[in-house]
Amino acid sequence: MNPGSYASLPERFFARVQPTPVAAPRLIKLNHALASDLDLDLSGRDAPALAQLFSGNVLPPGSVPIAMAYAGHQFGHFVAQLGDGRAILIGEMRDRAGVPRDIQLKGCGRTPYSRGGDGRAALGPVLREYLVSEAMHALGIPATRSLAAVTTGESVQREAMLPGAILTRVAASHVRVGTFEYFAARGDAAGTKILADYVIDRHYPQCAHEKSPYLALLKRVVSRQAALIARWMNVGFIHGVMNTDNMAVSGETIDFGPCAFMDAFDPATVFSSIDAHGRYAYANQPNAALWNLARFAETLLPLIEADTQRAIGAATEVLATFETLFNDCWLDGMRCKLGLSTAEPADRQLAEDLLKAMHRNQADFTLSFRALCAAARGGEGDGPVREEFRNSPDYDEWAQRWRARISREAMTAESRAESMQEANPAYIPRNHRVEQVIVAAVERGDFGPFEELSQVLAAPYVERAAYASYAAAPQPQERVLQTFCGT
């Protein structure tokens, strides 16, 4: 472990703080695959020693623990002082590819940014973040990773007393749009420049060689976010709380509080209990991302051009590319889901018409696309897809056009079906399954369901008979209609 490059920045970027010791940490889960990717040598450490390490009771040699400062727009309202209120960045490691990765403990005690909070995390949100972040990675979507989870042996007060836990999170970095807002709001132009140079050096080194490095930085971040949100949409993921302090400039999905995956397709779906007006509903996510990127652009204006109007004009041109970038990425993903290996002008309409039919018929998003893989082999495979539609002729009419479209391609039916299976997961972290895991762990101390669901989600595109029930949609009594941020 090295101190981390962020800890070498000026002191106003963070607060130096030590994790608060916990009474009796116990290891729930160690992500051995990720530990291997990080070339992390844990040999000779038994479970109790690992629990001490991943709880923050014992810090690795070389650690310089810090809590990062940032601000943020939360549901459109600016808060000038946020920061890591229950997370501590303990250092940095390079993975096997030589890429630096932040190591952060989440739920390890108060920091100067806790704003009256206890700095702790309850077990349920830790399990949710572990499952969903690792599922996103397995789905091929950039996301922060989960290295380990421990219980603390202590309770935290929320609506009730709940068992406490700590998550070890790994990220390309933890710099957010809100980090830039923190310095811009204070008129700290030097701080904004230092931060921008840090991000360029760490994530976008090619920008340093361009005529306008900070405009180039904006372009890269816009491009990555467009691709990220398109991937969310392609799997039915709803982040739930897309505040600017929850948008990482690295292009990773970060913070898995009230997130969820859709069951029946509905563009207006909202799960988050704190999103009363649907600001971050499924269909609103691209617009929310663009709004956040506009706030990011505002912080960069003094760096882009000394002339404010010219800077605004240049930044506006970059922001205007988001829609095309997003639409192109989304359509590329939909073509893969529909088994299309070439591009035709009517492909977007074909994809949108299927989604409209799914919405009218309350068809399950994941099951419908997965069943379509079998239908790609021929009309005899239509049965499972038709079952998802209350009015099956809606599917039949669309399928006729789809088959006419794929008939114009040279790919064999079997090759198409196989390629579609690589784009349409059989397993997602369905809300009711995640809830079952949390209930078992919190109420009964049973982590068996968590372990099994972790195994299922590690290979989401590979159907396994033993896990068939994990692909199923929830029964009416199992449906989860609200998720909570867990803070």
KEBAPA-49303 format. One line per 3 residues: number of its first residue (from 1); their letters; for each residue z, x, y of C-alpha. Coordinates in Angstrom, 3 decimals. Last residue first. Example, Ala and Ser with C-alpha at 12.3 -4.5 7.8 and 13.67 -1.06 7.14 Angstrom:
2 = SA = 7.140/13.670/-1.060  7.800/12.300/-4.500
This chain:
487 = TGC = 5.255/-27.271/6.482  3.752/-29.046/3.494  0.552/-30.172/5.174
484 = FTQ = 0.543/-33.494/3.351  -2.021/-35.291/1.234  -2.793/-38.993/1.225
481 = LVR = -4.730/-41.380/-1.016  -3.981/-39.849/-4.402  -5.379/-42.039/-7.145
478 = EQP = -3.440/-42.158/-10.404  -2.898/-45.943/-10.551  -6.629/-46.572/-10.183
475 = QPA = -7.436/-44.072/-12.969  -8.427/-40.682/-11.671  -11.896/-39.258/-12.298
472 = AAY = -12.347/-37.306/-15.508  -13.257/-33.630/-15.627  -9.733/-32.578/-16.591
469 = SAY = -9.849/-34.891/-19.617  -12.587/-32.777/-21.202  -10.394/-29.669/-21.270
466 = AAR = -10.416/-29.004/-25.013  -14.131/-29.796/-25.131  -14.969/-26.997/-22.741
463 = EVY = -17.612/-27.370/-20.041  -18.362/-24.180/-18.118  -19.041/-24.592/-14.391
460 = PAA = -15.404/-24.591/-13.265  -14.331/-21.378/-15.015  -10.988/-20.439/-13.401
457 = LVQ = -10.284/-24.110/-12.722  -9.405/-24.863/-16.334  -7.114/-21.843/-16.675
454 = SLE = -5.216/-22.722/-13.499  -4.908/-26.312/-14.749  -3.252/-24.990/-17.896
451 = EFP = -0.776/-22.802/-16.024  0.178/-25.567/-13.608  0.627/-28.050/-16.476
448 = GFD = 2.942/-25.581/-18.266  5.045/-24.949/-15.157  7.799/-27.409/-16.092
445 = GRE = 10.796/-27.239/-13.748  11.194/-30.983/-14.238  10.997/-32.481/-10.741
442 = VAA = 9.295/-29.698/-8.807  7.129/-28.226/-11.565  6.066/-31.444/-13.275
439 = VIV = 5.604/-33.229/-9.947  3.474/-30.390/-8.577  1.230/-30.258/-11.636
436 = QEV = 0.764/-34.024/-11.606  -0.159/-33.860/-7.901  -2.764/-31.199/-8.607
433 = RHN = -4.211/-33.410/-11.333  -4.237/-36.460/-9.056  -6.006/-34.522/-6.343
430 = RPI = -8.756/-33.183/-8.529  -8.872/-29.415/-8.549  -12.558/-29.320/-9.542
427 = YAP = -14.053/-29.204/-13.013  -17.560/-29.817/-14.325  -19.055/-27.959/-11.408
424 = NAE = -22.606/-28.630/-10.208  -24.527/-25.499/-9.195  -24.494/-23.517/-12.457
421 = QMS = -25.015/-26.709/-14.439  -28.101/-27.335/-12.325  -29.610/-24.049/-13.503
418 = EAR = -29.075/-25.082/-17.121  -30.663/-28.485/-16.576  -33.658/-26.901/-14.860
415 = SEA = -34.126/-24.366/-17.640  -34.023/-27.172/-20.208  -36.531/-29.311/-18.317
412 = TMA = -38.931/-26.407/-17.956  -39.616/-25.046/-14.465  -43.212/-25.383/-13.243
409 = ERS = -42.472/-27.789/-10.402  -44.402/-30.929/-9.424  -42.624/-32.945/-12.096
406 = IRA = -39.380/-32.273/-10.226  -40.469/-34.573/-7.392  -41.744/-37.423/-9.569
403 = RWR = -38.502/-37.207/-11.478  -36.524/-37.518/-8.271  -38.568/-40.507/-7.120
400 = QAW = -37.887/-42.364/-10.380  -34.260/-41.269/-10.269  -33.821/-42.967/-6.870
397 = EDY = -35.002/-46.333/-8.144  -32.942/-45.972/-11.312  -29.803/-45.023/-9.371
394 = DPS = -29.861/-48.157/-7.236  -30.879/-50.078/-10.367  -27.410/-49.135/-11.742
391 = NRF = -25.473/-51.369/-9.351  -21.909/-50.231/-9.951  -23.200/-46.670/-10.169
388 = EER = -21.218/-44.058/-12.110  -22.408/-45.506/-15.420  -25.997/-44.788/-14.379
385 = VPG = -25.181/-41.084/-14.320  -23.759/-41.119/-17.856  -26.768/-43.056/-19.217
382 = DGE = -29.595/-41.091/-17.607  -29.904/-38.522/-20.398  -32.609/-40.446/-22.275
379 = GGR = -34.713/-40.183/-19.127  -35.235/-36.463/-19.651  -33.586/-33.035/-19.609
376 = AAA = -32.761/-33.434/-15.916  -30.587/-36.414/-16.867  -28.183/-33.975/-18.509
373 = CLA = -27.725/-32.103/-15.236  -27.436/-35.421/-13.383  -24.139/-35.962/-15.182
370 = RFS = -22.672/-33.053/-13.210  -23.942/-34.517/-9.944  -22.480/-37.929/-10.656
367 = LTF = -19.182/-36.576/-12.006  -18.528/-34.467/-8.912  -19.202/-37.159/-6.315
364 = DAQ = -17.770/-40.164/-8.167  -19.931/-43.186/-7.475  -18.556/-45.773/-5.067
361 = NRH = -21.797/-47.746/-5.447  -22.789/-47.889/-1.789  -21.602/-44.300/-1.296
358 = MAK = -23.508/-43.029/-4.319  -26.649/-44.772/-3.065  -26.231/-43.120/0.332
355 = LLD = -25.676/-39.759/-1.345  -28.848/-40.168/-3.403  -30.813/-41.147/-0.308
352 = EAL = -29.543/-38.059/1.507  -30.803/-35.771/-1.244  -34.263/-37.355/-1.361
349 = QRD = -34.443/-37.415/2.429  -33.674/-33.718/2.560  -36.282/-32.957/-0.097
346 = APE = -39.084/-34.733/1.782  -40.428/-31.557/3.411  -40.855/-29.724/0.075
343 = ATS = -39.075/-26.585/-1.066  -39.221/-24.962/-4.505  -36.632/-24.466/-7.256
340 = LGL = -35.305/-28.021/-7.211  -32.619/-28.738/-9.794  -30.845/-31.408/-7.793
337 = KCR = -27.684/-29.335/-7.270  -29.785/-26.287/-6.384  -31.783/-28.331/-3.875
334 = MGD = -28.490/-29.620/-2.483  -27.248/-26.094/-1.879  -30.418/-25.079/-0.081
331 = LWC = -30.149/-28.311/1.905  -26.615/-27.470/3.019  -27.585/-23.927/3.963
328 = DNF = -30.592/-25.138/5.982  -28.572/-27.874/7.649  -25.787/-25.464/8.585
325 = LTE = -28.134/-22.865/10.046  -30.102/-25.535/11.922  -26.940/-27.082/13.355
322 = FTA = -25.351/-23.745/14.210  -28.321/-22.389/16.178  -27.233/-24.206/19.352
319 = LVE = -24.050/-22.125/19.363  -26.170/-19.001/19.868  -28.081/-20.507/22.782
316 = TAA = -24.812/-21.679/24.325  -23.430/-18.135/24.119  -26.399/-16.726/26.062
313 = GIA = -26.242/-19.447/28.724  -22.479/-19.139/29.092  -22.785/-15.369/29.498
310 = RQT = -25.501/-15.817/32.123  -23.280/-18.237/33.992  -20.285/-15.897/33.788
307 = DAE = -22.079/-12.800/35.094  -20.106/-9.918/33.590  -21.830/-10.679/30.301
304 = ILP = -20.809/-10.878/26.623  -17.299/-9.484/27.025  -16.226/-11.947/29.710
301 = LLT = -17.683/-14.804/27.603  -15.908/-13.854/24.359  -12.983/-16.289/24.641
298 = EAF = -15.342/-19.150/25.417  -17.401/-18.379/22.311  -14.346/-18.900/20.116
295 = RAL = -13.731/-22.303/21.718  -17.382/-23.169/21.065  -16.883/-22.044/17.477
292 = NWL = -14.050/-24.544/17.100  -16.286/-27.368/18.323  -19.014/-26.211/15.925
289 = AAN = -16.558/-26.307/13.023  -15.410/-29.795/13.966  -19.019/-30.953/14.123
286 = PQN = -19.693/-29.572/10.631  -16.437/-31.097/9.310  -17.030/-34.625/10.604
283 = AYA = -18.594/-35.919/7.379  -15.500/-35.081/5.321  -12.987/-36.402/7.863
280 = YRG = -11.490/-33.834/10.228  -11.075/-36.013/13.314  -10.297/-38.975/11.073
277 = HAD = -8.096/-40.784/13.585  -4.703/-40.448/11.868  -5.266/-36.896/10.673
274 = ISS = -1.580/-36.117/10.000  -1.493/-37.693/6.533  -4.504/-35.637/5.509
271 = FVT = -6.685/-37.444/2.984  -9.691/-38.517/5.028  -12.948/-39.815/3.545
268 = APD = -15.504/-41.051/6.083  -18.478/-39.621/4.177  -17.532/-41.662/1.090
265 = FAD = -18.231/-40.421/-2.422  -15.722/-41.530/-5.036  -13.487/-38.557/-5.934
262 = MFA = -13.360/-36.298/-2.906  -11.658/-32.927/-3.067  -8.488/-32.305/-1.083
259 = CPG = -6.918/-30.232/1.687  -3.570/-31.223/3.235  -2.282/-27.635/3.448
256 = FDI = -4.832/-25.158/2.129  -4.840/-22.522/4.851  -7.968/-20.318/4.961
253 = TEG = -11.569/-20.703/3.839  -13.190/-17.345/4.531  -15.808/-16.698/7.212
250 = SVA = -14.205/-13.489/8.491  -13.482/-15.225/11.808  -10.853/-17.298/10.029
247 = MND = -10.589/-20.916/11.163  -7.101/-22.381/10.692  -5.791/-21.475/14.166
244 = TNM = -8.815/-23.310/15.565  -7.651/-26.509/13.874  -9.598/-27.664/10.839
241 = VGH = -6.734/-29.600/9.234  -7.964/-31.626/6.267  -10.113/-29.070/4.507
238 = IFG = -12.204/-31.677/2.726  -14.194/-30.397/-0.250  -16.989/-32.513/-1.736
235 = VNM = -18.674/-29.618/-3.534  -21.808/-29.327/-1.376  -19.847/-30.175/1.766
232 = WRA = -17.591/-27.170/1.358  -20.640/-24.972/0.783  -22.213/-26.248/4.003
229 = ILA = -18.939/-25.491/5.810  -19.070/-21.880/4.646  -22.747/-21.330/5.478
226 = AQR = -22.312/-22.628/9.024  -19.119/-20.591/9.365  -20.885/-17.410/8.339
223 = SVV = -23.762/-17.944/10.760  -21.503/-18.802/13.698  -19.374/-15.705/12.983
220 = RKL = -22.450/-13.475/12.859  -23.946/-14.883/16.061  -20.648/-14.572/17.935
217 = LAL = -20.382/-10.934/16.882  -23.946/-10.326/18.084  -22.929/-11.754/21.460
214 = YPS = -20.050/-9.298/21.381  -22.226/-6.312/20.472  -24.914/-6.940/23.134
211 = KEH = -27.586/-4.289/22.589  -26.719/-3.962/18.908  -25.156/-0.940/17.229
208 = ACQ = -21.589/-2.268/17.166  -22.828/-5.496/15.620  -23.686/-3.706/12.368
205 = PYH = -19.959/-3.156/11.796  -19.379/-6.900/11.203  -16.146/-7.359/9.272
202 = RDI = -13.673/-4.558/9.969  -15.270/-2.709/12.877  -16.520/-5.884/14.522
199 = VYD = -13.166/-7.581/14.043  -11.291/-4.639/15.562  -13.723/-4.426/18.489
196 = ALI = -13.178/-8.129/19.162  -9.400/-7.671/19.023  -9.451/-4.696/21.411
193 = KTG = -11.759/-6.646/23.730  -9.507/-9.705/23.735  -6.492/-7.507/24.418
190 = AAD = -8.213/-5.847/27.378  -9.193/-9.232/28.786  -5.587/-10.458/28.650
187 = GRA = -5.951/-13.553/30.800  -3.094/-15.062/28.852  -5.231/-17.866/27.433
184 = AFY = -7.867/-15.297/26.416  -5.288/-13.318/24.445  -4.034/-16.208/22.318
181 = EFT = -7.486/-17.787/22.129  -8.771/-14.749/20.247  -6.033/-15.176/17.653
178 = GVR = -6.777/-18.905/17.570  -10.280/-18.172/16.323  -8.460/-16.529/13.447
175 = VHS = -7.709/-12.995/12.296  -6.038/-13.034/8.870  -8.223/-10.393/7.255
172 = AAV = -10.378/-10.041/4.154  -7.568/-12.061/2.649  -4.904/-11.855/-0.058
169 = RTL = -1.978/-14.278/-0.177  1.324/-13.752/-1.971  2.945/-17.167/-2.168
166 = IAG = 6.676/-17.778/-1.818  8.724/-20.658/-3.219  11.591/-22.980/-2.346
163 = PLM = 12.803/-25.886/-4.477  13.026/-29.129/-2.513  15.820/-30.899/-0.634
160 = AER = 14.390/-34.121/0.755  12.018/-35.079/3.565  11.934/-31.302/4.064
157 = QVS = 14.987/-29.093/3.547  14.375/-25.965/1.519  16.223/-25.037/-1.668
154 = EGT = 16.948/-21.560/-2.995  16.218/-19.786/-6.279  13.170/-18.297/-4.587
151 = TVA = 10.318/-19.444/-6.821  7.484/-16.995/-7.111  3.718/-17.120/-6.720
148 = ALS = 1.261/-14.257/-7.051  -2.136/-12.925/-6.007  -3.625/-15.996/-4.358
145 = RTA = -6.990/-15.540/-2.672  -8.374/-16.350/0.765  -11.646/-18.147/0.473
142 = PIG = -15.399/-17.619/0.314  -16.922/-20.320/-1.932  -18.272/-19.257/-5.334
139 = LAH = -16.679/-22.122/-7.266  -14.271/-19.602/-8.822  -13.155/-18.574/-5.333
136 = MAE = -12.639/-22.191/-4.328  -10.607/-22.777/-7.480  -8.432/-19.762/-6.641
133 = SVL = -7.724/-21.179/-3.192  -7.123/-24.644/-4.635  -4.677/-23.676/-7.357
130 = YER = -2.610/-21.159/-5.405  -2.598/-23.312/-2.283  -1.410/-26.361/-4.202
127 = LVP = 1.275/-24.390/-6.068  2.620/-23.037/-2.787  2.483/-26.492/-1.197
124 = GLA = 4.600/-27.936/-4.033  7.189/-25.129/-4.180  8.407/-25.544/-0.624
121 = ARG = 7.721/-22.837/1.911  10.200/-21.072/4.193  10.125/-19.914/7.788
118 = DGG = 12.967/-22.289/8.632  11.192/-23.834/11.591  12.529/-23.737/15.151
115 = RSY = 9.333/-22.369/16.657  8.737/-19.950/13.750  6.867/-17.466/15.957
112 = PTR = 9.669/-14.883/16.276  9.707/-14.833/12.457  11.721/-16.826/9.957
109 = GCG = 11.515/-16.367/6.225  9.305/-15.448/3.285  7.183/-18.587/2.968
106 = KLQ = 3.840/-16.821/2.854  3.787/-13.133/1.943  0.617/-11.402/3.105
103 = IDR = -1.591/-8.681/1.651  -4.651/-7.936/3.792  -7.736/-6.583/2.022
100 = PVG = -9.784/-3.495/2.886  -13.107/-3.210/1.002  -13.494/-0.067/-1.130
97 = ARD = -15.334/-1.868/-3.930  -12.293/-1.528/-6.207  -10.163/-3.233/-3.578
94 = RME = -8.616/-1.447/-0.636  -5.054/-2.372/0.203  -3.330/-3.553/3.365
91 = GIL = 0.180/-4.218/4.500  3.135/-6.571/4.615  1.619/-9.390/6.641
88 = IAR = 4.467/-11.853/7.036  4.139/-15.614/6.819  6.525/-18.357/7.889
85 = GDG = 5.902/-18.760/11.613  2.833/-16.566/11.752  1.637/-17.273/15.276
82 = LQA = 1.707/-20.327/17.539  2.005/-19.934/21.301  -0.668/-21.300/23.625
79 = VFH = -0.960/-24.716/21.992  -4.206/-26.417/22.974  -4.799/-30.015/21.996
76 = GFQ = -8.000/-30.885/20.118  -6.348/-31.754/16.804  -4.473/-28.451/17.070
73 = HGA = -6.245/-26.013/19.371  -4.789/-22.627/18.664  -2.624/-19.645/19.611
70 = YAM = -2.077/-16.390/17.755  0.510/-13.685/17.112  0.672/-11.940/13.752
67 = AIP = 3.957/-11.426/11.913  4.431/-7.828/10.802  5.649/-5.895/7.764
64 = VSG = 4.871/-2.158/7.699  4.610/-1.381/4.008  4.147/2.242/2.949
61 = PPL = 6.203/1.947/-0.226  6.072/-1.600/-1.605  8.724/-4.000/-0.286
58 = VNG = 11.649/-5.251/-2.349  13.186/-8.624/-1.537  9.738/-9.641/-0.314
55 = SFL = 9.438/-12.401/-2.914  6.454/-10.728/-4.568  8.331/-7.475/-5.194
52 = QAL = 11.612/-8.965/-6.427  9.672/-11.313/-8.702  7.681/-8.370/-10.043
49 = APA = 10.929/-6.609/-10.926  12.225/-9.738/-12.703  8.918/-10.101/-14.616
46 = DRG = 8.837/-6.498/-15.863  7.374/-3.607/-13.887  6.264/-0.577/-15.896
43 = SLD = 2.643/-1.028/-15.052  2.012/-2.869/-11.813  -0.839/-0.670/-10.646
40 = LDL = -2.968/-2.660/-8.216  -6.633/-1.727/-8.440  -7.231/-4.633/-6.072
37 = DSA = -9.749/-6.129/-8.492  -7.186/-5.613/-11.275  -4.523/-7.493/-9.324
34 = LAH = -7.115/-10.232/-8.767  -7.699/-10.572/-12.502  -3.958/-10.428/-13.256
31 = NLK = -3.100/-13.282/-10.905  0.663/-13.287/-11.382  2.318/-16.667/-11.787
28 = ILR = 5.756/-18.209/-11.674  7.861/-15.102/-11.104  11.503/-15.842/-10.406
25 = PAA = 13.389/-15.024/-7.213  17.165/-15.462/-7.195  18.808/-15.400/-3.790
22 = VPT = 16.087/-14.731/-1.265  15.900/-11.867/1.206  14.424/-12.625/4.653
19 = PQV = 11.160/-10.737/5.043  11.350/-8.049/7.745  9.827/-8.374/11.197
16 = RAF = 7.642/-6.398/13.570  6.035/-8.832/15.967  2.303/-8.999/16.525
13 = FRE = -0.611/-8.356/18.867  1.648/-7.374/21.777  2.561/-4.169/19.920
10 = PLS = -0.884/-2.653/20.356  -3.033/-2.321/17.203  -1.984/-0.013/14.357
7 = AYS = -0.340/-2.892/12.479  -3.764/-4.515/12.202  -5.057/-1.486/10.314
4 = GPN = -2.623/-1.933/7.487  0.581/-0.073/6.707  -0.833/1.304/3.461
1 = M = 0.000/0.000/0.000
